[in-house]
Amino acid sequence: MNLQMLGELLSSIWTIWAIVVFAGIAFWAWRPKNRRRFEKDSRIPLNDDC
Protein backbone atom coordinates (compact mmCIF):
# COMPACT_ATOMS: atom_id res chain seq x y z
CA MET A 1 0.00 0.00 0.00
CA ASN A 2 1.55 3.27 -1.06
CA LEU A 3 0.90 6.76 0.25
CA GLN A 4 -1.60 7.67 -2.49
CA MET A 5 -3.78 4.65 -1.76
CA LEU A 6 -3.63 5.39 1.96
CA GLY A 7 -4.69 8.99 1.30
CA GLU A 8 -7.64 7.86 -0.78
CA LEU A 9 -8.70 5.36 1.89
CA LEU A 10 -8.51 7.97 4.66
CA SER A 11 -10.44 10.44 2.50
CA SER A 12 -13.22 7.90 2.01
CA ILE A 13 -13.34 7.05 5.70
CA TRP A 14 -13.45 10.76 6.62
CA THR A 15 -16.36 11.35 4.22
CA ILE A 16 -18.36 8.42 5.58
CA TRP A 17 -17.65 9.52 9.17
CA ALA A 18 -18.79 13.09 8.43
CA ILE A 19 -22.04 11.83 6.88
CA VAL A 20 -22.73 9.59 9.88
CA VAL A 21 -22.08 12.46 12.32
CA PHE A 22 -24.34 14.80 10.33
CA ALA A 23 -27.12 12.20 10.22
CA GLY A 24 -26.81 11.66 13.97
CA ILE A 25 -27.04 15.37 14.73
CA ALA A 26 -30.00 15.79 12.36
CA PHE A 27 -31.77 12.81 13.98
CA TRP A 28 -31.15 14.24 17.46
CA ALA A 29 -32.41 17.69 16.46
CA TRP A 30 -35.62 16.41 14.83
CA ARG A 31 -36.61 13.99 17.60
CA PRO A 32 -40.06 14.86 19.00
CA LYS A 33 -38.63 14.55 22.51
CA ASN A 34 -36.49 17.68 21.93
CA ARG A 35 -39.28 19.85 20.50
CA ARG A 36 -40.37 21.45 23.79
CA ARG A 37 -36.78 22.23 24.77
CA PHE A 38 -35.99 23.88 21.42
CA GLU A 39 -39.20 25.91 21.49
CA LYS A 40 -38.35 27.10 24.99
CA ASP A 41 -34.78 27.95 23.96
CA SER A 42 -36.00 29.84 20.90
CA ARG A 43 -37.83 32.31 23.15
CA ILE A 44 -34.73 33.21 25.21
CA PRO A 45 -33.93 36.38 23.20
CA LEU A 46 -37.49 37.62 23.74
CA ASN A 47 -37.49 37.27 27.52
CA ASP A 48 -37.30 40.50 29.52
CA ASP A 49 -36.00 38.90 32.69
CA CYS A 50 -32.82 41.01 32.74
C-alpha positions as CSV (number, residue, x, y, z in Angstrom):
1,M,0.0,0.0,0.0
2,N,1.5,3.3,-1.1
3,L,0.9,6.8,0.2
4,Q,-1.6,7.7,-2.5
5,M,-3.8,4.7,-1.8
6,L,-3.6,5.4,2.0
7,G,-4.7,9.0,1.3
8,E,-7.6,7.9,-0.8
9,L,-8.7,5.4,1.9
10,L,-8.5,8.0,4.7
11,S,-10.4,10.4,2.5
12,S,-13.2,7.9,2.0
13,I,-13.3,7.0,5.7
14,W,-13.5,10.8,6.6
15,T,-16.4,11.3,4.2
16,I,-18.4,8.4,5.6
17,W,-17.7,9.5,9.2
18,A,-18.8,13.1,8.4
19,I,-22.0,11.8,6.9
20,V,-22.7,9.6,9.9
21,V,-22.1,12.5,12.3
22,F,-24.3,14.8,10.3
23,A,-27.1,12.2,10.2
24,G,-26.8,11.7,14.0
25,I,-27.0,15.4,14.7
26,A,-30.0,15.8,12.4
27,F,-31.8,12.8,14.0
28,W,-31.1,14.2,17.5
29,A,-32.4,17.7,16.5
30,W,-35.6,16.4,14.8
31,R,-36.6,14.0,17.6
32,P,-40.1,14.9,19.0
33,K,-38.6,14.6,22.5
34,N,-36.5,17.7,21.9
35,R,-39.3,19.8,20.5
36,R,-40.4,21.5,23.8
37,R,-36.8,22.2,24.8
38,F,-36.0,23.9,21.4
39,E,-39.2,25.9,21.5
40,K,-38.3,27.1,25.0
41,D,-34.8,27.9,24.0
42,S,-36.0,29.8,20.9
43,R,-37.8,32.3,23.2
44,I,-34.7,33.2,25.2
45,P,-33.9,36.4,23.2
46,L,-37.5,37.6,23.7
47,N,-37.5,37.3,27.5
48,D,-37.3,40.5,29.5
49,D,-36.0,38.9,32.7
50,C,-32.8,41.0,32.7
